[in-house]
Amino acid sequence: MYNQTMAQKQTVATINWEVIAELPTKNGQSKALGLAGPVAGVHHQVLLVAGGANFPDSMPWLGGKKKYYDDIYVFEKDDKGDFIKPYPQLFHLPYPVAYSASGSSPAGIVCAGGENASGITNKVLLVQWNVATKNIAVKSLPDLPIAVTNASITIDENKVYLGGGEMADGVSHYFYSLDLEDIPAGWKQMPSLPKPVSHAVMVMQSSADHKYIYMIGGRKKNSNGISDLYASVYRYDCKNNQWQQKSSLPYALSAGTGIALGAGGILLFGGDKGETFHKTEQLIAAIAAEKDEAKKQQLVLQKSDLQEAHPGFSEEVLQYKALTDTWEIAGTIPFPVPVTTSAVNWDKGVLIPTGEIKAGIRTPQLLLGKFLNK
């Protein structure tokens, strides 16, 4: 176990970062591979990590095939209540899925959309932990109006909000809500996002008399294969049902994680600034357009070298202050910071379970950032 204290600026609590656990091994593995796009959340004081995808045989640029999973891992507190350990039994989702939008609610963990080897899905699940029987229950919720993957989600008590994501024919600008206390009513279409976006961070921020939803960063893949990378931030006023543009991030950022900080702040952890991602997209487009076979092979090797040397993702923590509508770099995380996962509130801290740390490479580690003076 490792740890390092990070003193964050001004009103942000001091955070102690450590690797608190790892995904258990299975099938004779010496070390778990880790998962990108897992379902993650907390229900009845246990952490659930489910689904996800990885490349078990070789890297994708070497012909490796992505594999999707249906496993559900349960992590409990130990006897002291300040550590987490994997529950010995492995549970299963009804189907393999990765890159769904997932979040915690009092009723369970919502898993909306996502993808597997059969394509993008509009299915929605509610994953619950039964404290008495120490068992998993999985219920079906109403289907999304569209099949979508890499969408964004935030949950306010029993109200679920989902926006954006990638569809089979483009990127979504749709914004939906589902009331878990009125499930038969299904998904309600809300005012559309200001622009189509996937891989964004969505955070609910509540004050005494207002509730706001922030849609932060993300990207949009275009028909030419080159993505727009966003630093933009939009805020949805739940009272007035309107979107408003707010101050942009210091740089474009996608596939990161984030949580609300009190009644007036947001913390973002890591994310992809997109430099290597953008170069890779440009090489893929060049390979597709190149007619000369020798030149095409040179481009293929160039792309392989680029991905092999991937530097990893941002290790910075960004803080947003709603009162002044400003962003600042609040510190760094002293470990490889995963993308395509979720930040989960855990007691007086935040858990970032598994995820992708470089192109094609996942981590089995669960990072815990503990607020020491909050």
Contacts in CASP RR format, 6 or more apart in sequence:
PFRMAT RR
TARGET T0000
AUTHOR 0000-0000-0000
METHOD contacts of the structure
MODEL  1
MYNQTMAQKQTVATINWEVIAELPTKNGQSKALGLAGPVAGVHHQVLLVA
GGANFPDSMPWLGGKKKYYDDIYVFEKDDKGDFIKPYPQLFHLPYPVAYS
ASGSSPAGIVCAGGENASGITNKVLLVQWNVATKNIAVKSLPDLPIAVTN
ASITIDENKVYLGGGEMADGVSHYFYSLDLEDIPAGWKQMPSLPKPVSHA
VMVMQSSADHKYIYMIGGRKKNSNGISDLYASVYRYDCKNNQWQQKSSLP
YALSAGTGIALGAGGILLFGGDKGETFHKTEQLIAAIAAEKDEAKKQQLV
LQKSDLQEAHPGFSEEVLQYKALTDTWEIAGTIPFPVPVTTSAVNWDKGV
LIPTGEIKAGIRTPQLLLGKFLNK
1 18 0 8 1.000
1 19 0 8 1.000
1 20 0 8 1.000
2 18 0 8 1.000
2 19 0 8 1.000
2 334 0 8 1.000
2 335 0 8 1.000
3 16 0 8 1.000
3 17 0 8 1.000
3 18 0 8 1.000
4 16 0 8 1.000
4 17 0 8 1.000
4 18 0 8 1.000
4 334 0 8 1.000
5 14 0 8 1.000
5 15 0 8 1.000
5 16 0 8 1.000
5 17 0 8 1.000
5 372 0 8 1.000
6 14 0 8 1.000
6 15 0 8 1.000
6 16 0 8 1.000
6 17 0 8 1.000
6 317 0 8 1.000
6 331 0 8 1.000
6 332 0 8 1.000
6 333 0 8 1.000
6 334 0 8 1.000
7 14 0 8 1.000
8 14 0 8 1.000
8 15 0 8 1.000
8 317 0 8 1.000
8 319 0 8 1.000
8 330 0 8 1.000
8 331 0 8 1.000
9 319 0 8 1.000
9 328 0 8 1.000
9 330 0 8 1.000
9 331 0 8 1.000
11 321 0 8 1.000
12 261 0 8 1.000
12 267 0 8 1.000
12 317 0 8 1.000
12 319 0 8 1.000
12 330 0 8 1.000
13 371 0 8 1.000
13 372 0 8 1.000
13 373 0 8 1.000
13 374 0 8 1.000
14 371 0 8 1.000
14 372 0 8 1.000
14 373 0 8 1.000
15 317 0 8 1.000
15 349 0 8 1.000
15 369 0 8 1.000
15 370 0 8 1.000
15 371 0 8 1.000
15 372 0 8 1.000
16 369 0 8 1.000
16 370 0 8 1.000
16 372 0 8 1.000
17 333 0 8 1.000
17 334 0 8 1.000
17 335 0 8 1.000
17 367 0 8 1.000
17 368 0 8 1.000
17 369 0 8 1.000
17 370 0 8 1.000
18 367 0 8 1.000
18 368 0 8 1.000
18 369 0 8 1.000
18 370 0 8 1.000
19 335 0 8 1.000
19 365 0 8 1.000
19 366 0 8 1.000
19 367 0 8 1.000
19 368 0 8 1.000
20 83 0 8 1.000
20 84 0 8 1.000
20 351 0 8 1.000
20 366 0 8 1.000
20 367 0 8 1.000
20 368 0 8 1.000
21 75 0 8 1.000
21 83 0 8 1.000
21 84 0 8 1.000
21 85 0 8 1.000
21 86 0 8 1.000
21 365 0 8 1.000
21 366 0 8 1.000
22 31 0 8 1.000
22 32 0 8 1.000
22 364 0 8 1.000
22 365 0 8 1.000
22 366 0 8 1.000
23 32 0 8 1.000
23 34 0 8 1.000
23 35 0 8 1.000
23 49 0 8 1.000
23 73 0 8 1.000
23 86 0 8 1.000
23 354 0 8 1.000
23 364 0 8 1.000
23 366 0 8 1.000
24 32 0 8 1.000
24 73 0 8 1.000
24 86 0 8 1.000
24 90 0 8 1.000
25 31 0 8 1.000
25 32 0 8 1.000
26 32 0 8 1.000
26 71 0 8 1.000
26 90 0 8 1.000
31 364 0 8 1.000
32 364 0 8 1.000
33 54 0 8 1.000
33 56 0 8 1.000
33 362 0 8 1.000
33 364 0 8 1.000
34 54 0 8 1.000
34 354 0 8 1.000
34 355 0 8 1.000
34 362 0 8 1.000
34 363 0 8 1.000
34 364 0 8 1.000
35 49 0 8 1.000
35 51 0 8 1.000
35 52 0 8 1.000
35 53 0 8 1.000
35 54 0 8 1.000
35 69 0 8 1.000
35 98 0 8 1.000
35 354 0 8 1.000
35 355 0 8 1.000
35 362 0 8 1.000
36 52 0 8 1.000
36 53 0 8 1.000
36 54 0 8 1.000
36 98 0 8 1.000
36 99 0 8 1.000
36 339 0 8 1.000
36 340 0 8 1.000
36 341 0 8 1.000
36 354 0 8 1.000
36 355 0 8 1.000
36 356 0 8 1.000
36 360 0 8 1.000
36 362 0 8 1.000
37 51 0 8 1.000
37 52 0 8 1.000
37 53 0 8 1.000
37 98 0 8 1.000
37 99 0 8 1.000
37 100 0 8 1.000
37 340 0 8 1.000
37 341 0 8 1.000
37 355 0 8 1.000
37 356 0 8 1.000
38 49 0 8 1.000
38 50 0 8 1.000
38 51 0 8 1.000
38 52 0 8 1.000
38 98 0 8 1.000
38 102 0 8 1.000
38 341 0 8 1.000
38 342 0 8 1.000
38 353 0 8 1.000
38 354 0 8 1.000
38 355 0 8 1.000
39 48 0 8 1.000
39 49 0 8 1.000
39 50 0 8 1.000
39 51 0 8 1.000
39 52 0 8 1.000
39 93 0 8 1.000
39 97 0 8 1.000
39 100 0 8 1.000
39 102 0 8 1.000
39 109 0 8 1.000
39 111 0 8 1.000
39 127 0 8 1.000
40 47 0 8 1.000
40 48 0 8 1.000
40 49 0 8 1.000
40 50 0 8 1.000
40 102 0 8 1.000
40 103 0 8 1.000
40 109 0 8 1.000
40 341 0 8 1.000
40 342 0 8 1.000
40 344 0 8 1.000
40 351 0 8 1.000
40 353 0 8 1.000
40 354 0 8 1.000
41 47 0 8 1.000
41 48 0 8 1.000
41 49 0 8 1.000
41 102 0 8 1.000
41 103 0 8 1.000
41 104 0 8 1.000
41 109 0 8 1.000
41 342 0 8 1.000
41 344 0 8 1.000
42 48 0 8 1.000
42 104 0 8 1.000
42 109 0 8 1.000
42 344 0 8 1.000
42 345 0 8 1.000
42 346 0 8 1.000
43 104 0 8 1.000
43 108 0 8 1.000
43 109 0 8 1.000
43 127 0 8 1.000
43 128 0 8 1.000
43 129 0 8 1.000
44 129 0 8 1.000
44 131 0 8 1.000
45 76 0 8 1.000
45 77 0 8 1.000
46 74 0 8 1.000
46 75 0 8 1.000
46 76 0 8 1.000
46 77 0 8 1.000
46 87 0 8 1.000
46 129 0 8 1.000
47 74 0 8 1.000
47 75 0 8 1.000
47 84 0 8 1.000
47 344 0 8 1.000
47 346 0 8 1.000
47 351 0 8 1.000
47 353 0 8 1.000
47 366 0 8 1.000
48 72 0 8 1.000
48 73 0 8 1.000
48 74 0 8 1.000
48 75 0 8 1.000
48 109 0 8 1.000
48 127 0 8 1.000
48 129 0 8 1.000
48 136 0 8 1.000
49 72 0 8 1.000
49 73 0 8 1.000
49 75 0 8 1.000
49 353 0 8 1.000
49 354 0 8 1.000
49 366 0 8 1.000
50 70 0 8 1.000
50 71 0 8 1.000
50 72 0 8 1.000
50 73 0 8 1.000
50 91 0 8 1.000
50 93 0 8 1.000
50 111 0 8 1.000
50 127 0 8 1.000
51 68 0 8 1.000
51 69 0 8 1.000
51 70 0 8 1.000
51 71 0 8 1.000
51 72 0 8 1.000
51 93 0 8 1.000
51 96 0 8 1.000
51 97 0 8 1.000
51 98 0 8 1.000
52 68 0 8 1.000
52 69 0 8 1.000
52 96 0 8 1.000
52 97 0 8 1.000
52 98 0 8 1.000
52 99 0 8 1.000
53 66 0 8 1.000
53 67 0 8 1.000
53 68 0 8 1.000
53 69 0 8 1.000
53 98 0 8 1.000
53 99 0 8 1.000
54 66 0 8 1.000
54 67 0 8 1.000
54 69 0 8 1.000
54 360 0 8 1.000
54 362 0 8 1.000
55 64 0 8 1.000
55 65 0 8 1.000
55 66 0 8 1.000
55 67 0 8 1.000
55 360 0 8 1.000
56 67 0 8 1.000
57 64 0 8 1.000
57 65 0 8 1.000
58 64 0 8 1.000
59 307 0 8 1.000
59 308 0 8 1.000
59 359 0 8 1.000
59 360 0 8 1.000
59 361 0 8 1.000
60 66 0 8 1.000
60 307 0 8 1.000
60 359 0 8 1.000
60 360 0 8 1.000
61 303 0 8 1.000
61 304 0 8 1.000
61 307 0 8 1.000
61 308 0 8 1.000
61 359 0 8 1.000
62 304 0 8 1.000
68 96 0 8 1.000
68 97 0 8 1.000
68 98 0 8 1.000
68 115 0 8 1.000
68 116 0 8 1.000
68 117 0 8 1.000
69 96 0 8 1.000
69 98 0 8 1.000
70 92 0 8 1.000
70 93 0 8 1.000
70 94 0 8 1.000
70 95 0 8 1.000
70 96 0 8 1.000
70 97 0 8 1.000
71 90 0 8 1.000
71 91 0 8 1.000
71 92 0 8 1.000
71 93 0 8 1.000
72 90 0 8 1.000
72 91 0 8 1.000
72 92 0 8 1.000
72 93 0 8 1.000
72 127 0 8 1.000
72 136 0 8 1.000
73 86 0 8 1.000
73 87 0 8 1.000
73 90 0 8 1.000
74 86 0 8 1.000
74 87 0 8 1.000
74 89 0 8 1.000
74 91 0 8 1.000
74 129 0 8 1.000
74 136 0 8 1.000
75 84 0 8 1.000
75 85 0 8 1.000
75 86 0 8 1.000
75 87 0 8 1.000
75 366 0 8 1.000
76 84 0 8 1.000
76 85 0 8 1.000
76 87 0 8 1.000
77 83 0 8 1.000
77 84 0 8 1.000
77 85 0 8 1.000
78 84 0 8 1.000
78 85 0 8 1.000
82 347 0 8 1.000
84 366 0 8 1.000
87 134 0 8 1.000
89 134 0 8 1.000
91 135 0 8 1.000
91 136 0 8 1.000
93 111 0 8 1.000
93 125 0 8 1.000
93 127 0 8 1.000
93 138 0 8 1.000
94 125 0 8 1.000
94 138 0 8 1.000
95 116 0 8 1.000
95 123 0 8 1.000
96 116 0 8 1.000
96 117 0 8 1.000
97 111 0 8 1.000
97 113 0 8 1.000
97 114 0 8 1.000
97 115 0 8 1.000
97 116 0 8 1.000
97 121 0 8 1.000
97 123 0 8 1.000
98 114 0 8 1.000
98 115 0 8 1.000
98 116 0 8 1.000
99 114 0 8 1.000
99 115 0 8 1.000
99 149 0 8 1.000
99 150 0 8 1.000
99 340 0 8 1.000
100 111 0 8 1.000
100 112 0 8 1.000
100 113 0 8 1.000
100 114 0 8 1.000
100 121 0 8 1.000
100 149 0 8 1.000
100 151 0 8 1.000
101 110 0 8 1.000
101 111 0 8 1.000
101 112 0 8 1.000
101 113 0 8 1.000
101 114 0 8 1.000
101 148 0 8 1.000
101 151 0 8 1.000
101 152 0 8 1.000
101 153 0 8 1.000
101 162 0 8 1.000
101 163 0 8 1.000
102 109 0 8 1.000
102 110 0 8 1.000
102 111 0 8 1.000
102 112 0 8 1.000
102 153 0 8 1.000
102 342 0 8 1.000
103 109 0 8 1.000
103 110 0 8 1.000
103 111 0 8 1.000
103 153 0 8 1.000
103 154 0 8 1.000
103 155 0 8 1.000
103 342 0 8 1.000
103 344 0 8 1.000
104 155 0 8 1.000
104 344 0 8 1.000
104 345 0 8 1.000
105 155 0 8 1.000
105 157 0 8 1.000
105 158 0 8 1.000
105 160 0 8 1.000
105 180 0 8 1.000
106 157 0 8 1.000
106 158 0 8 1.000
107 126 0 8 1.000
107 128 0 8 1.000
107 158 0 8 1.000
107 180 0 8 1.000
108 126 0 8 1.000
108 127 0 8 1.000
108 128 0 8 1.000
108 129 0 8 1.000
109 126 0 8 1.000
109 127 0 8 1.000
109 128 0 8 1.000
110 124 0 8 1.000
110 125 0 8 1.000
110 126 0 8 1.000
110 141 0 8 1.000
110 153 0 8 1.000
110 155 0 8 1.000
110 160 0 8 1.000
110 180 0 8 1.000
111 124 0 8 1.000
111 125 0 8 1.000
111 126 0 8 1.000
111 127 0 8 1.000
112 124 0 8 1.000
112 141 0 8 1.000
112 144 0 8 1.000
112 151 0 8 1.000
112 153 0 8 1.000
112 160 0 8 1.000
112 162 0 8 1.000
113 120 0 8 1.000
113 121 0 8 1.000
113 122 0 8 1.000
113 123 0 8 1.000
113 124 0 8 1.000
113 144 0 8 1.000
113 147 0 8 1.000
113 148 0 8 1.000
113 149 0 8 1.000
113 151 0 8 1.000
114 120 0 8 1.000
114 121 0 8 1.000
114 148 0 8 1.000
114 149 0 8 1.000
114 150 0 8 1.000
114 151 0 8 1.000
115 121 0 8 1.000
115 149 0 8 1.000
119 147 0 8 1.000
119 168 0 8 1.000
120 147 0 8 1.000
120 148 0 8 1.000
120 149 0 8 1.000
120 166 0 8 1.000
120 167 0 8 1.000
120 168 0 8 1.000
121 147 0 8 1.000
121 149 0 8 1.000
122 143 0 8 1.000
122 144 0 8 1.000
122 145 0 8 1.000
122 146 0 8 1.000
122 147 0 8 1.000
122 148 0 8 1.000
123 140 0 8 1.000
123 143 0 8 1.000
123 144 0 8 1.000
124 140 0 8 1.000
124 141 0 8 1.000
124 142 0 8 1.000
124 143 0 8 1.000
124 144 0 8 1.000
124 178 0 8 1.000
125 138 0 8 1.000
125 139 0 8 1.000
125 140 0 8 1.000
125 141 0 8 1.000
126 138 0 8 1.000
126 139 0 8 1.000
126 140 0 8 1.000
126 141 0 8 1.000
126 180 0 8 1.000
127 136 0 8 1.000
127 137 0 8 1.000
127 138 0 8 1.000
128 136 0 8 1.000
128 137 0 8 1.000
128 138 0 8 1.000
128 139 0 8 1.000
129 135 0 8 1.000
129 136 0 8 1.000
130 136 0 8 1.000
130 137 0 8 1.000
141 178 0 8 1.000
141 180 0 8 1.000
141 183 0 8 1.000
142 178 0 8 1.000
142 183 0 8 1.000
142 186 0 8 1.000
142 187 0 8 1.000
144 162 0 8 1.000
144 176 0 8 1.000
144 187 0 8 1.000
145 174 0 8 1.000
145 176 0 8 1.000
145 187 0 8 1.000
145 189 0 8 1.000
146 167 0 8 1.000
146 172 0 8 1.000
146 174 0 8 1.000
147 167 0 8 1.000
147 168 0 8 1.000
148 162 0 8 1.000
148 164 0 8 1.000
148 165 0 8 1.000
148 166 0 8 1.000
148 167 0 8 1.000
148 172 0 8 1.000
149 165 0 8 1.000
149 166 0 8 1.000
149 198 0 8 1.000
150 165 0 8 1.000
150 166 0 8 1.000
150 198 0 8 1.000
150 199 0 8 1.000
150 255 0 8 1.000
150 340 0 8 1.000
151 162 0 8 1.000
151 163 0 8 1.000
151 164 0 8 1.000
151 165 0 8 1.000
151 166 0 8 1.000
151 172 0 8 1.000
151 198 0 8 1.000
152 162 0 8 1.000
152 163 0 8 1.000
152 164 0 8 1.000
152 165 0 8 1.000
152 197 0 8 1.000
152 199 0 8 1.000
152 200 0 8 1.000
152 201 0 8 1.000
152 202 0 8 1.000
152 215 0 8 1.000
153 160 0 8 1.000
153 161 0 8 1.000
153 162 0 8 1.000
153 163 0 8 1.000
153 202 0 8 1.000
154 161 0 8 1.000
154 202 0 8 1.000
154 203 0 8 1.000
154 204 0 8 1.000
154 213 0 8 1.000
155 161 0 8 1.000
155 204 0 8 1.000
156 204 0 8 1.000
156 206 0 8 1.000
156 211 0 8 1.000
158 179 0 8 1.000
158 180 0 8 1.000
158 181 0 8 1.000
159 177 0 8 1.000
159 178 0 8 1.000
159 179 0 8 1.000
159 180 0 8 1.000
160 177 0 8 1.000
160 178 0 8 1.000
160 179 0 8 1.000
160 180 0 8 1.000
161 175 0 8 1.000
161 176 0 8 1.000
161 177 0 8 1.000
161 190 0 8 1.000
161 202 0 8 1.000
161 204 0 8 1.000
161 213 0 8 1.000
162 175 0 8 1.000
162 176 0 8 1.000
162 177 0 8 1.000
162 178 0 8 1.000
162 187 0 8 1.000
163 172 0 8 1.000
163 174 0 8 1.000
163 175 0 8 1.000
163 176 0 8 1.000
163 193 0 8 1.000
163 202 0 8 1.000
163 215 0 8 1.000
164 171 0 8 1.000
164 172 0 8 1.000
164 173 0 8 1.000
164 174 0 8 1.000
164 175 0 8 1.000
164 193 0 8 1.000
164 196 0 8 1.000
164 197 0 8 1.000
164 198 0 8 1.000
164 200 0 8 1.000
165 171 0 8 1.000
165 172 0 8 1.000
165 196 0 8 1.000
165 197 0 8 1.000
165 198 0 8 1.000
165 199 0 8 1.000
166 172 0 8 1.000
166 198 0 8 1.000
166 221 0 8 1.000
170 196 0 8 1.000
170 221 0 8 1.000
171 196 0 8 1.000
171 197 0 8 1.000
171 198 0 8 1.000
171 220 0 8 1.000
171 221 0 8 1.000
172 193 0 8 1.000
172 196 0 8 1.000
172 198 0 8 1.000
173 192 0 8 1.000
173 193 0 8 1.000
173 194 0 8 1.000
173 195 0 8 1.000
173 196 0 8 1.000
173 197 0 8 1.000
174 189 0 8 1.000
174 192 0 8 1.000
174 193 0 8 1.000
175 189 0 8 1.000
175 190 0 8 1.000
175 191 0 8 1.000
175 192 0 8 1.000
175 193 0 8 1.000
175 236 0 8 1.000
176 187 0 8 1.000
176 188 0 8 1.000
176 189 0 8 1.000
176 190 0 8 1.000
177 187 0 8 1.000
177 188 0 8 1.000
177 190 0 8 1.000
178 186 0 8 1.000
178 187 0 8 1.000
178 188 0 8 1.000
179 185 0 8 1.000
179 186 0 8 1.000
179 188 0 8 1.000
190 236 0 8 1.000
190 241 0 8 1.000
191 236 0 8 1.000
191 241 0 8 1.000
191 242 0 8 1.000
191 243 0 8 1.000
193 215 0 8 1.000
193 234 0 8 1.000
193 243 0 8 1.000
194 215 0 8 1.000
194 232 0 8 1.000
194 234 0 8 1.000
194 243 0 8 1.000
194 245 0 8 1.000
195 220 0 8 1.000
195 232 0 8 1.000
196 220 0 8 1.000
197 215 0 8 1.000
197 217 0 8 1.000
197 218 0 8 1.000
197 219 0 8 1.000
197 220 0 8 1.000
197 230 0 8 1.000
198 218 0 8 1.000
198 219 0 8 1.000
198 220 0 8 1.000
198 221 0 8 1.000
198 254 0 8 1.000
199 218 0 8 1.000
199 219 0 8 1.000
199 254 0 8 1.000
199 255 0 8 1.000
199 256 0 8 1.000
199 272 0 8 1.000
199 340 0 8 1.000
200 215 0 8 1.000
200 216 0 8 1.000
200 217 0 8 1.000
200 218 0 8 1.000
200 230 0 8 1.000
200 254 0 8 1.000
201 214 0 8 1.000
201 215 0 8 1.000
201 216 0 8 1.000
201 217 0 8 1.000
201 218 0 8 1.000
201 256 0 8 1.000
201 257 0 8 1.000
201 258 0 8 1.000
201 268 0 8 1.000
202 213 0 8 1.000
202 214 0 8 1.000
202 215 0 8 1.000
202 216 0 8 1.000
203 213 0 8 1.000
203 214 0 8 1.000
203 216 0 8 1.000
203 258 0 8 1.000
203 259 0 8 1.000
203 260 0 8 1.000
203 266 0 8 1.000
204 211 0 8 1.000
204 212 0 8 1.000
204 213 0 8 1.000
204 214 0 8 1.000
204 260 0 8 1.000
205 211 0 8 1.000
205 212 0 8 1.000
205 213 0 8 1.000
205 214 0 8 1.000
205 260 0 8 1.000
205 263 0 8 1.000
205 264 0 8 1.000
205 265 0 8 1.000
205 266 0 8 1.000
205 322 0 8 1.000
206 212 0 8 1.000
206 260 0 8 1.000
206 263 0 8 1.000
207 263 0 8 1.000
207 264 0 8 1.000
207 322 0 8 1.000
208 263 0 8 1.000
210 237 0 8 1.000
210 238 0 8 1.000
210 239 0 8 1.000
211 238 0 8 1.000
211 239 0 8 1.000
212 235 0 8 1.000
212 236 0 8 1.000
212 237 0 8 1.000
212 238 0 8 1.000
212 322 0 8 1.000
213 235 0 8 1.000
213 236 0 8 1.000
213 238 0 8 1.000
214 233 0 8 1.000
214 234 0 8 1.000
214 235 0 8 1.000
214 236 0 8 1.000
214 246 0 8 1.000
214 266 0 8 1.000
214 320 0 8 1.000
215 233 0 8 1.000
215 234 0 8 1.000
215 235 0 8 1.000
215 236 0 8 1.000
216 233 0 8 1.000
216 249 0 8 1.000
216 253 0 8 1.000
216 266 0 8 1.000
216 268 0 8 1.000
216 320 0 8 1.000
217 230 0 8 1.000
217 231 0 8 1.000
217 232 0 8 1.000
217 233 0 8 1.000
217 249 0 8 1.000
217 252 0 8 1.000
217 253 0 8 1.000
217 254 0 8 1.000
218 229 0 8 1.000
218 230 0 8 1.000
218 252 0 8 1.000
218 253 0 8 1.000
218 254 0 8 1.000
218 255 0 8 1.000
219 227 0 8 1.000
219 228 0 8 1.000
219 229 0 8 1.000
219 230 0 8 1.000
219 252 0 8 1.000
219 254 0 8 1.000
219 255 0 8 1.000
220 227 0 8 1.000
220 228 0 8 1.000
220 230 0 8 1.000
221 227 0 8 1.000
222 228 0 8 1.000
224 285 0 8 1.000
225 281 0 8 1.000
225 284 0 8 1.000
225 285 0 8 1.000
226 278 0 8 1.000
226 281 0 8 1.000
226 282 0 8 1.000
226 285 0 8 1.000
227 277 0 8 1.000
227 278 0 8 1.000
227 281 0 8 1.000
229 252 0 8 1.000
229 254 0 8 1.000
229 274 0 8 1.000
229 277 0 8 1.000
229 278 0 8 1.000
230 252 0 8 1.000
230 253 0 8 1.000
230 254 0 8 1.000
231 248 0 8 1.000
231 249 0 8 1.000
231 250 0 8 1.000
231 251 0 8 1.000
231 252 0 8 1.000
231 253 0 8 1.000
232 245 0 8 1.000
232 248 0 8 1.000
232 249 0 8 1.000
233 245 0 8 1.000
233 246 0 8 1.000
233 247 0 8 1.000
233 248 0 8 1.000
233 249 0 8 1.000
233 320 0 8 1.000
233 327 0 8 1.000
234 243 0 8 1.000
234 244 0 8 1.000
234 245 0 8 1.000
234 246 0 8 1.000
235 243 0 8 1.000
235 244 0 8 1.000
235 245 0 8 1.000
235 246 0 8 1.000
236 242 0 8 1.000
236 243 0 8 1.000
236 244 0 8 1.000
237 243 0 8 1.000
237 244 0 8 1.000
246 325 0 8 1.000
247 325 0 8 1.000
247 326 0 8 1.000
247 327 0 8 1.000
248 327 0 8 1.000
249 268 0 8 1.000
249 318 0 8 1.000
249 327 0 8 1.000
250 318 0 8 1.000
250 327 0 8 1.000
250 328 0 8 1.000
250 329 0 8 1.000
251 273 0 8 1.000
252 273 0 8 1.000
252 274 0 8 1.000
253 268 0 8 1.000
253 270 0 8 1.000
253 271 0 8 1.000
253 272 0 8 1.000
253 273 0 8 1.000
253 314 0 8 1.000
253 318 0 8 1.000
254 271 0 8 1.000
254 272 0 8 1.000
254 274 0 8 1.000
254 339 0 8 1.000
255 271 0 8 1.000
255 272 0 8 1.000
255 313 0 8 1.000
255 339 0 8 1.000
255 340 0 8 1.000
255 356 0 8 1.000
256 268 0 8 1.000
256 269 0 8 1.000
256 270 0 8 1.000
256 271 0 8 1.000
256 272 0 8 1.000
256 313 0 8 1.000
256 339 0 8 1.000
256 340 0 8 1.000
257 268 0 8 1.000
257 269 0 8 1.000
257 270 0 8 1.000
257 271 0 8 1.000
257 339 0 8 1.000
257 341 0 8 1.000
257 342 0 8 1.000
257 343 0 8 1.000
257 352 0 8 1.000
258 266 0 8 1.000
258 267 0 8 1.000
258 268 0 8 1.000
258 269 0 8 1.000
258 343 0 8 1.000
258 350 0 8 1.000
259 266 0 8 1.000
259 267 0 8 1.000
259 343 0 8 1.000
259 345 0 8 1.000
259 350 0 8 1.000
260 266 0 8 1.000
261 267 0 8 1.000
261 319 0 8 1.000
264 321 0 8 1.000
264 322 0 8 1.000
264 323 0 8 1.000
265 319 0 8 1.000
265 320 0 8 1.000
265 321 0 8 1.000
265 322 0 8 1.000
266 319 0 8 1.000
266 320 0 8 1.000
266 322 0 8 1.000
267 317 0 8 1.000
267 318 0 8 1.000
267 319 0 8 1.000
267 320 0 8 1.000
267 330 0 8 1.000
267 343 0 8 1.000
267 350 0 8 1.000
268 317 0 8 1.000
268 318 0 8 1.000
268 319 0 8 1.000
268 320 0 8 1.000
269 317 0 8 1.000
269 333 0 8 1.000
269 337 0 8 1.000
269 343 0 8 1.000
269 350 0 8 1.000
269 352 0 8 1.000
270 313 0 8 1.000
270 314 0 8 1.000
270 315 0 8 1.000
270 316 0 8 1.000
270 317 0 8 1.000
270 318 0 8 1.000
270 333 0 8 1.000
270 337 0 8 1.000
270 339 0 8 1.000
271 313 0 8 1.000
271 314 0 8 1.000
271 337 0 8 1.000
271 339 0 8 1.000
272 313 0 8 1.000
272 314 0 8 1.000
272 339 0 8 1.000
273 313 0 8 1.000
273 314 0 8 1.000
276 306 0 8 1.000
276 307 0 8 1.000
276 310 0 8 1.000
276 311 0 8 1.000
276 312 0 8 1.000
276 359 0 8 1.000
279 306 0 8 1.000
280 303 0 8 1.000
280 306 0 8 1.000
280 307 0 8 1.000
280 359 0 8 1.000
283 299 0 8 1.000
283 302 0 8 1.000
283 303 0 8 1.000
283 306 0 8 1.000
284 303 0 8 1.000
286 299 0 8 1.000
287 296 0 8 1.000
287 299 0 8 1.000
287 300 0 8 1.000
287 303 0 8 1.000
290 296 0 8 1.000
290 299 0 8 1.000
307 359 0 8 1.000
307 360 0 8 1.000
310 358 0 8 1.000
310 359 0 8 1.000
310 361 0 8 1.000
311 358 0 8 1.000
312 336 0 8 1.000
312 357 0 8 1.000
312 358 0 8 1.000
313 336 0 8 1.000
313 337 0 8 1.000
313 338 0 8 1.000
313 339 0 8 1.000
313 356 0 8 1.000
313 357 0 8 1.000
313 358 0 8 1.000
314 337 0 8 1.000
315 332 0 8 1.000
315 333 0 8 1.000
315 334 0 8 1.000
315 335 0 8 1.000
315 336 0 8 1.000
315 337 0 8 1.000
316 329 0 8 1.000
316 330 0 8 1.000
316 331 0 8 1.000
316 332 0 8 1.000
316 333 0 8 1.000
317 329 0 8 1.000
317 330 0 8 1.000
317 331 0 8 1.000
317 332 0 8 1.000
317 333 0 8 1.000
318 327 0 8 1.000
318 328 0 8 1.000
318 329 0 8 1.000
318 330 0 8 1.000
319 327 0 8 1.000
319 328 0 8 1.000
319 329 0 8 1.000
319 330 0 8 1.000
320 326 0 8 1.000
320 327 0 8 1.000
321 328 0 8 1.000
333 367 0 8 1.000
335 365 0 8 1.000
335 367 0 8 1.000
336 357 0 8 1.000
336 358 0 8 1.000
336 363 0 8 1.000
337 352 0 8 1.000
337 357 0 8 1.000
337 367 0 8 1.000
338 352 0 8 1.000
338 354 0 8 1.000
338 355 0 8 1.000
338 356 0 8 1.000
338 357 0 8 1.000
338 362 0 8 1.000
338 363 0 8 1.000
338 367 0 8 1.000
339 355 0 8 1.000
339 356 0 8 1.000
339 357 0 8 1.000
340 355 0 8 1.000
340 356 0 8 1.000
341 352 0 8 1.000
341 353 0 8 1.000
341 354 0 8 1.000
341 355 0 8 1.000
341 356 0 8 1.000
342 352 0 8 1.000
342 353 0 8 1.000
343 350 0 8 1.000
343 351 0 8 1.000
343 352 0 8 1.000
344 350 0 8 1.000
344 351 0 8 1.000
344 352 0 8 1.000
344 353 0 8 1.000
345 351 0 8 1.000
346 368 0 8 1.000
347 370 0 8 1.000
348 370 0 8 1.000
348 371 0 8 1.000
348 374 0 8 1.000
349 368 0 8 1.000
349 369 0 8 1.000
349 370 0 8 1.000
349 371 0 8 1.000
349 374 0 8 1.000
350 368 0 8 1.000
350 369 0 8 1.000
351 366 0 8 1.000
351 367 0 8 1.000
351 368 0 8 1.000
351 369 0 8 1.000
352 366 0 8 1.000
352 367 0 8 1.000
353 366 0 8 1.000
353 367 0 8 1.000
354 362 0 8 1.000
354 363 0 8 1.000
354 364 0 8 1.000
354 365 0 8 1.000
354 366 0 8 1.000
355 362 0 8 1.000
355 363 0 8 1.000
356 362 0 8 1.000
356 363 0 8 1.000
357 363 0 8 1.000
END
